[in-house]
């Protein structure tokens, strides 16, 4: 059985180079190419390749965004990252045993990565176990600036700065902008972690708000507050999270100003 490979890179010359090196190895079938991250997500979901050569830096959706948005049903591909990342990122790849190719690379280094990936394929479970620790290590190296929203067959972006508030919706999270709302397959806890540098504040177990969009805070009763957002939406906090609102008004003491 042949090893099915997908090539993802926004540079045509880079895709041709990978094809040329793959042609020197037996048992390889190139099932497709993608020139951007959105097409990569669609092709991975459709073709279920065994190995994906994945460029890290692409203009629309980068390599990490591709992995985060691929459907999680079925075996995960083995990803070989093609990257110009610095040494810190490379060490993160090495620790978690998902291989990388640092541009420019030669055919000997390419062959080593391909052999490594095929070895991982023989242990299908290992590929899935390695992926999440890798993503966790690299999220801190990549600023989170926009949400990737999948709507039927369409994938589009919502800048973090445009989101007013977020609420839990079962196994999903619903992000609200001034114009519309979108469901994400994310937990609120994970989003809170991603959005920490963006001034989002957890105000109750099932909701967080964009601190930059708060226009008014109205005390209600017993540590409960109504938070009025810039376009008029009112989100009610719970007493459990009142300290976060107090810290917003006076970060040095956590008391109301």
Buried (B, 14 or more C-beta within 10 A) or exposed (E): EEBBBBBBBBEEEBBEBBBEBBEEBEEBEBBBBBBBBBBBBBBBBEBBBBBBBBBBBBEBBBBBBBBBBBEEEEEBBBBBBBBEBEEEBBEBBEEBBBBBBBBEBEEEBBEEBBEBBBEBBEEEEBBBEBBEBBBEBBBEEBEBEBBBBBEEEEBEBBEBEBBBBBBBEEEBBBBBBEEEBBBBEBEBEEBBEBBEEBBBBBBBEEBBBBBEBBEEBEEEEEBBBEBBBEEEBEBEBBEEBBEBBBBBEEEEEBEEE
